Amino acid sequence: MNGLSVPGISVNNIPISIVPNSYKYKLGKGETTVRAASSGGGAVQSVHTEDAEGKIGMMSFSMYVTEKTEESVSSWKDNVGNNFINAQQPGSAPRNMGNASMTNDPDFEASADGVVEIEFQGDPLSNNN
């Protein structure tokens, strides 16, 4: 089994370079609440509910600041709800997220080793294209 420390990332089917070990993701399965319900005679049964509002996928990563990075970030930010993100580690199933928006307003670090953090949220992650 391979870890996802440095996956290949593409945004809108264009491969991008990211800072190693900066990739984070949420599958978008949402939160589950467990409550106790009385079933009489002192007995308790658990009741499980899912919060549909939390079923949002997330992928984030950092990139080194370049002119090309700034152009890409601007384009992704303007493409509200229409970005497609793919993360692929050799030997592992891909993780895809459609209908994604870039949710943060990133700070660009203007330095020799400056980075910018990017966060997308959208559909729950899947292994489908």
PETA-V775656 format. One record per backbone hydrogen bond with DSSP energy under -1.0 kcal/mol. NH is the residue of the N-H (numbers start at 1). CO is the residue of the C=O. If there is no record, write none. Layout:
nh:NH co:CO
nh:NH co:CO
This chain:
nh:8 co:88
nh:10 co:86
nh:11 co:14
nh:12 co:84
nh:14 co:11
nh:16 co:9
nh:19 co:62
nh:21 co:5
nh:22 co:19
nh:24 co:60
nh:26 co:58
nh:33 co:49
nh:35 co:47
nh:37 co:45
nh:39 co:43
nh:43 co:40
nh:45 co:37
nh:47 co:35
nh:49 co:33
nh:51 co:31
nh:54 co:51
nh:55 co:52
nh:56 co:54
nh:57 co:122
nh:58 co:26
nh:59 co:120
nh:60 co:24
nh:61 co:118
nh:63 co:116
nh:65 co:114
nh:70 co:66
nh:71 co:67
nh:72 co:68
nh:73 co:69
nh:74 co:70
nh:75 co:71
nh:76 co:72
nh:77 co:73
nh:78 co:74
nh:79 co:75
nh:80 co:78
nh:82 co:79
nh:83 co:100
nh:85 co:97
nh:86 co:10
nh:87 co:95
nh:88 co:8
nh:92 co:89
nh:95 co:87
nh:96 co:126
nh:97 co:85
nh:100 co:83
nh:101 co:121
nh:103 co:119
nh:109 co:115
nh:111 co:109
nh:114 co:111
nh:116 co:63
nh:118 co:61
nh:120 co:59
nh:121 co:101
nh:122 co:57
nh:123 co:98
nh:125 co:27
nh:126 co:96
